[in-house]
Amino acid sequence: FEVTVHNIQTKKQAELNDEFAASLGNPEVTTVEALKATMKAYLEATASQEFSRDVENAVFDILLNESEVEVEDADIDAALNQHIAHLSMEMQQQGFALEQYLAMMGMNEEALREQLKPNAMSQAKFEAIIDAIVEAEGLATTDEELDRYVTMMAAQYQREKEDLLKEI
């Protein structure tokens, strides 16, 4: 082999100063103090979100494990169908048909349904618990709240609101 070395570089540790802070490309961060404040706010927000998610998951787990709820097979099937429809929409957003995904994973729809069944059972049980809470507390959703939620979902899935409502 014949090799020609064109350049030799060594990495140099960045110095934490105002010039470095300004070079990060955030127009609001031009000083070390601003960088530290931004990083602190980001880390606190991230930790707060993670804590809230962990608390929410713990509450859901306790609710699911401690509640005695009978779930109909039809409810489990409906939850399975929701999981498959959601997976199908995700695949479509990535340019795949569900059948292509199943082929890549080496499974058929029956195997997918079996794989998703534990989650579907939990979802069906959770929905039954929520239904019982809604009934016991006399809760109701306004048309405005429903419209806001459907609008948000349509934006999230990059779909027309009317098309999403037809599917629902």
Number of C-alpha atoms within 10 A of each C-alpha: 2 3 5 5 5 5 5 5 5 5 5 6 6 7 9 11 13 15 12 16 21 17 12 11 10 10 9 11 19 18 17 16 13 15 21 13 13 14 12 12 12 12 12 12 12 12 12 12 12 12 12 12 12 12 12 12 12 12 12 13 14 11 15 16 12 9 12 10 14 10 16 13 11 10 17 20 16 16 22 24 15 14 19 17 14 12 15 17 16 15 16 13 12 9 10 13 15 19 14 12 16 14 11 9 10 9 12 13 13 9 12 15 16 12 12 16 17 13 15 22 20 17 20 24 24 19 15 17 19 13 13 13 12 12 11 9 9 8 10 8 7 8 9 9 10 11 12 11 12 18 17 13 15 17 12 9 13 11 12 13 16 12 10 15 11 7 7 7
